Amino acid sequence: GGDHTITYPILQALAAKHGAVGLVHVDAHTDTGDAALGEKIYHGSPFRRCVEEGLLDCGRVVQIGIRGSSYDPDPHKYCREQGFRVVPAEECWMKSLEPLMREVRAQMGDKPVYISFDIDGLDPAYAPGTGTPEIAGLTPAQALEIIRGCKGLNIVGCDLVEVAPMYDVSGNTALLGANLLFEMLCVLPGVKTL
């Protein structure tokens, strides 16, 4: 997809069919801002808009890899108040995320889940081609652990956003994004893998 704004109308459509959905959200940012330059709908606000419209089952929202600068002394307060589980990047450093994903699977249960993966959740050493890079992010191996850890969930949709190839002459970001999308397709319900 393009920027993270695209997730908002997708979740509107999915909620119309399934009701409020759970969310596995990988990102450097929570994307729960209220407004920017007077606009309420932008790439930093989709999940606040989704909460306001009742599109998310807030007790089944997990945000992984969150980090970076903020204009607020408590940047995750809104998320916690909604019941989201926020997993800052520093809680992921230098370890496998398989134990975390066991907890996430238990939290999500068998109800509908959406995966939204912002490429800036990964460290810019691996994915520099994005508009809002933040240092000290996840590794590609951890990204695979997260996505593969979603296998068995009732996944009703997924996206991968914020890839900006013009910021990465090596092409590595686009390659990584394409591979992560392939991995997401492989964990959809009913998909047989070897």
C-alpha positions as CSV (number, residue, x, y, z in Angstrom):
1,G,0.0,0.0,0.0
2,G,0.9,3.7,0.1
3,D,1.0,5.6,3.4
4,H,-0.7,4.3,6.5
5,T,-3.9,6.3,5.8
6,I,-5.0,3.4,3.5
7,T,-5.7,1.2,6.5
8,Y,-8.5,3.4,7.7
9,P,-11.0,2.7,4.8
10,I,-9.9,-0.9,4.7
11,L,-10.9,-1.4,8.3
12,Q,-14.2,0.5,7.7
13,A,-15.0,-2.1,5.0
14,L,-13.9,-5.1,7.2
15,A,-15.8,-3.9,10.2
16,A,-18.9,-3.6,8.1
17,K,-18.6,-7.3,7.4
18,H,-17.0,-8.7,10.5
19,G,-17.7,-6.1,13.3
20,A,-14.8,-4.7,15.3
21,V,-11.5,-6.6,14.5
22,G,-8.4,-7.3,16.4
23,L,-5.2,-5.7,15.1
24,V,-1.5,-6.8,15.0
25,H,0.2,-3.5,14.2
26,V,4.0,-3.4,13.5
27,D,5.3,0.2,13.3
28,A,7.7,2.7,14.8
29,H,4.8,4.9,15.6
30,T,1.4,4.3,17.2
31,D,-0.4,6.3,14.4
32,T,-3.0,7.5,16.9
33,G,-2.4,11.2,16.5
34,D,-5.4,13.5,16.4
35,A,-4.5,16.0,13.7
36,A,-1.6,17.4,11.6
37,L,-1.6,20.8,9.9
38,G,-5.3,20.9,10.6
39,E,-6.1,17.6,9.0
40,K,-7.8,14.8,11.0
41,I,-7.1,12.1,8.4
42,Y,-3.4,11.5,7.7
43,H,-0.8,8.7,8.0
44,G,-0.3,9.4,11.7
45,S,-4.0,9.2,12.7
46,P,-5.7,6.1,11.2
47,F,-6.0,4.1,14.4
48,R,-7.4,7.0,16.4
49,R,-10.1,7.4,13.7
50,C,-10.7,3.6,13.8
51,V,-11.2,3.8,17.6
52,E,-13.6,6.7,17.2
53,E,-15.7,4.7,14.8
54,G,-15.6,1.4,16.7
55,L,-13.8,-0.4,14.0
56,L,-11.2,-2.0,16.4
57,D,-11.8,-4.5,19.2
58,C,-9.4,-2.4,21.5
59,G,-8.7,-5.3,23.9
60,R,-7.3,-7.2,21.0
61,V,-4.9,-4.5,19.6
62,V,-1.2,-5.1,19.8
63,Q,1.4,-2.5,18.6
64,I,4.9,-3.9,18.2
65,G,8.2,-2.0,17.6
66,I,7.0,1.4,18.8
67,R,9.8,3.9,19.3
68,G,11.1,7.3,18.1
69,S,10.7,10.9,18.9
70,S,7.5,12.4,20.3
71,Y,6.0,15.7,21.1
72,D,4.3,14.3,24.2
73,P,5.9,13.3,27.5
74,D,3.7,10.1,27.6
75,P,3.3,9.2,23.9
76,H,1.6,5.9,24.5
77,K,-1.0,7.2,27.0
78,Y,-3.9,7.3,24.4
79,C,-3.2,3.7,23.3
80,R,-3.1,2.4,26.9
81,E,-6.3,4.2,27.7
82,Q,-8.0,2.4,24.8
83,G,-6.8,-1.0,26.1
84,F,-4.1,-1.5,23.4
85,R,-1.0,-3.5,24.2
86,V,2.0,-1.4,23.3
87,V,5.3,-3.3,22.9
88,P,8.1,-0.7,22.6
89,A,11.1,-1.7,20.3
90,E,13.4,-1.8,23.3
91,E,11.4,-4.7,24.7
92,C,12.2,-6.6,21.4
93,W,15.9,-5.9,21.1
94,M,18.3,-8.8,20.8
95,K,15.7,-11.6,21.4
96,S,13.3,-13.9,19.7
97,L,9.7,-12.6,19.4
98,E,8.2,-16.2,19.4
99,P,7.3,-15.9,23.1
100,L,5.5,-12.6,22.4
101,M,3.6,-14.0,19.5
102,R,2.4,-16.9,21.6
103,E,0.9,-14.3,23.9
104,V,-0.5,-12.4,21.0
105,R,-2.2,-15.5,19.5
106,A,-3.8,-16.2,22.9
107,Q,-5.0,-12.6,23.1
108,M,-6.5,-12.6,19.6
109,G,-8.4,-15.9,20.0
110,D,-10.5,-17.0,17.1
111,K,-12.1,-13.7,16.3
112,P,-11.2,-11.7,13.1
113,V,-7.8,-10.1,13.1
114,Y,-6.1,-7.6,10.7
115,I,-2.3,-7.3,10.3
116,S,-1.0,-3.8,9.5
117,F,2.7,-3.6,8.9
118,D,4.5,-0.3,8.5
119,I,8.0,-0.9,7.0
120,D,9.4,1.7,9.4
121,G,8.8,-0.8,12.2
122,L,12.1,-2.3,10.9
123,D,15.4,-0.6,11.6
124,P,16.4,1.8,8.7
125,A,19.6,-0.3,8.4
126,Y,17.4,-2.9,6.7
127,A,14.6,-0.6,5.4
128,P,15.8,2.9,4.7
129,G,13.2,3.5,2.0
130,T,10.5,5.1,4.1
131,G,9.3,8.6,4.9
132,T,9.7,8.5,8.7
133,P,12.6,6.2,9.6
134,E,13.5,5.7,13.3
135,I,16.7,4.1,14.5
136,A,16.8,1.0,16.8
137,G,14.0,-0.9,15.2
138,L,13.2,-4.5,14.5
139,T,15.2,-6.9,12.4
140,P,13.9,-8.8,9.3
141,A,14.1,-12.0,11.3
142,Q,11.9,-10.5,14.0
143,A,9.5,-9.4,11.3
144,L,9.3,-13.0,10.1
145,E,8.7,-14.2,13.6
146,I,5.8,-11.7,14.0
147,I,4.1,-12.6,10.7
148,R,4.7,-16.4,11.0
149,G,3.5,-16.1,14.6
150,C,0.1,-15.0,13.2
151,K,-0.5,-18.4,11.5
152,G,-3.6,-20.0,12.8
153,L,-5.3,-16.6,13.6
154,N,-8.6,-15.7,11.9
155,I,-6.9,-13.2,9.6
156,V,-9.4,-11.2,7.5
157,G,-6.9,-8.9,5.9
158,C,-3.4,-7.4,5.9
159,D,-1.4,-4.5,4.5
160,L,2.2,-3.4,4.2
161,V,2.6,0.3,4.0
162,E,5.0,3.3,3.9
163,V,7.6,1.8,1.4
164,A,9.2,4.7,-0.5
165,P,11.6,3.2,-3.0
166,M,13.0,6.6,-4.1
167,Y,14.7,6.8,-0.6
168,D,16.6,3.5,-1.1
169,V,18.7,3.2,-4.3
170,S,19.7,-0.3,-3.2
171,G,16.2,-1.6,-3.6
172,N,16.5,-3.5,-0.3
173,T,13.4,-1.9,1.2
174,A,11.2,-2.9,-1.7
175,L,12.7,-6.4,-1.6
176,L,12.0,-6.7,2.1
177,G,8.5,-5.4,1.7
178,A,7.7,-7.8,-1.1
179,N,8.9,-10.7,1.0
180,L,6.9,-9.7,4.0
181,L,3.8,-9.4,1.9
182,F,4.5,-12.9,0.6
183,E,4.8,-14.1,4.2
184,M,1.5,-12.5,5.1
185,L,-0.2,-14.3,2.2
186,C,1.2,-17.6,3.5
187,V,-0.4,-17.2,7.0
188,L,-3.9,-16.4,5.7
189,P,-6.5,-19.0,6.8
190,G,-6.7,-22.0,4.5
191,V,-3.3,-21.5,2.8
192,K,-1.2,-24.7,2.7
193,T,2.5,-24.3,3.1
194,L,5.3,-26.9,3.2
